[in-house]
């Protein structure tokens, strides 16, 4: 079935859908272990132009972002070009792990197998999902029918999608884990996610349809 089938049906019925473009940040410098202040690499800085090009004709009304530097810096060129402010929301931040993890894939799988699993000082996926969904619900309520950008993180975004569609699991997360940046074009109606297509803006290839 065409991934836009539901979206097309809703448009024909006159339903004014809300669009959220979840933008995962560009490639960060993992040598910087400070999660909040981690900057983009040179490649990441260069890749921002693909995000701006992709979003330029989407009629974006408002921009929200995680307060982490890599998310702010990812969306800043587009925001500046459009003359739009970046609204920072603390609860859209990435999951806190508690300490640096070398074997990230093993750790991620443990969390996806048990949404309540966490290390000391860290967060479970359930906790990350809860705080992100509170903010998504507020954004949807206050911006019905608008075109929205949210600059986000791989894990935070994945917990959001899992909330609306529990078929999005560890395998789905693993598919997008190394893709930075990506843009998830999502349609919402009455608080429900109707469709979501994850695209690599650097190549315009579809990575995953949900």
N, C-alpha and C positions, 0 to 999 in steps of 0.2 A: 504493500500500500504506500502511496506517496506520503512522505512525512508531513507534507503540508495539507493533507486531505482535511483533517479536522479544522485547521486554520481557515481553509477556503470555505468550508461549510459554514463556519461561524460568521465569516465576512458576508456571505450570501444571505445569511439570516439577519444581517444588520447589527450584529454584536460588535461593540467597540472594544477591541481587545487591548490589553496592556502588553507592551513588548519590553523585555529586559535583555540587554546585551551584557552578559557576564564576561568580563575581560580578565583572563588570567594574566598576571604580570609577566613581563619579559624575563630573559635569563638573568638570574642574580649571581653575585659573587659569593660562592659558598665558602671562600676563605674567611669571610667575615662571619663569625659565629653569633653575632648580635642579631637576633631575628628581626627585631623592630627596625634596626638601622641598616640592614643589609642593602647595599646599593646594587644597581644593575651593572652588568659587564659591558664592555664596549659593544659586543654583539647585541646585547639587550637594548642598549641605547639606540643602536641603528635600526633595530626591528620595530621600534615605535612608529615609524612612518607607515608601516603596513596596517597598523591598527587605525591610524588616522585616515588612511585611504579607504579602509573598509567601512568606517563609521560615517564618513563625510556626508553621504547622501541619505542617511537614515533618519533625519529629522529629529535628532536627539534633543529632548527637552530639559533633562536634568542628569547630573552625574553624582554618584556616591562612590565612596572608596573606603577600603580598609585604611587604618591610620599608618600602616607600615610603609616605610620609605619606598620599597620596590613597587608597590601598587600605586602610590601617588606619582612617582616619577614615570611610570608606564603610561598613565592616562593624561599627564600634564600637557604634552604638546597638543593633543586633540582638544583638551579643555581650553587652552589658551587660544587656539585657532578659532574656536566657536564662541569665545567670550563667555564661557560658562564657569561658574565656581565649582570647585570640588568639595562636596560635602563629606567630611570625614565622620565615620561611625565606628566607635571603638569595638562594638560587638561583631563587626564584620572582619575582625582580625583573624589571623591563622591560628590553628590549634597550637596550644603550648605543649611541648613534649616533656619538658622538665630538665632535660640535659641533651647534649649533642649525641645523636645516634648514628653509629657507623653503618650498621646493617639495617638500613631504613626499610627495605622491602619486607624483611622478617617482622619488624616492628609494625609496619602498616598492615600486614596480613593478620597479625594478632588483634589489632584494633578492629579490623573489619569483621573478623570472626566473633568478636565480643565487643559490642558497642560501648560497654561500660568499663572496658580495660583501660588502665592508664598507669603511668609510672609516677613516682613521688614528685610532686610539684608540677605535674602535667595535667592535661585534660583528656577525658574520654571523648570519643566521637559523638556520643549522645549529648554531652555537654556543649560541644562545639555546634552541633546541629540545633540545639534548643535556642542558644543565644542568636544564631544567625537567622533562624526562622522568625523569631520575634521581630527582628528588624525588617526582614523581607515582607512580613505581613503589614507592618506599619508603612513601608514604602509603597506597597500596592494600594493600601487604603487611601493614602494621600495623593496618589498620582495615577488614578484610574484613567485609562485611555491614552496614557502618555508613552513616549519612547524613552527608556531609561538605560543608562550605563551604570554598571557596578563593577569597579575594579577590585578583583578578589584574588584568592589563592586556590591552589589545586585541591587541598583537603577540605577547606571550608566550602568551596563550591560543590564538591562531591557529596558532602553531607546534606546540602540544600536539595540537590537533585534526588538523592535517596529518600528524602522526606516525602516528595511527591510521587516517586516511582521506586519501589523497593527492588525492582529488577536491576537497578543501578547498584552494583556490588564491587567487590575487590577487583574482579576482572575488568570492569568498566574503568575503575580508578587507575589500574595498571596501564590501560590503554592510553590514558591522557597524562600519566604521571610525568613523563619527560618532555611533554609538548609545552613550550613556553616561547611566545604567548599562544593562547587560543582565545577564540570568541565563541561563546555559547548563545546562539540566537533563540530566545525563549518567548513563548506566547502564553499569557495568563488570562483567565476569565473567571470572575467570581472566586478568586483566591486559589484557583487550581491551575497547575501547569498543563497546558494543552499540547504543546510540542516543544522540543528542544533539539537543536542541531549544533554540534560542536565543530567549528571550522578553524583550520590553521590559516590565519590571515596572510602569512608569508607566501603560501602556495595556493590559497583558496580551496584547498582540498578538504572534503568532509572527513572528519576523524571518527565521529560517532553520532548516531541518530537515536533519540530516546523518545 
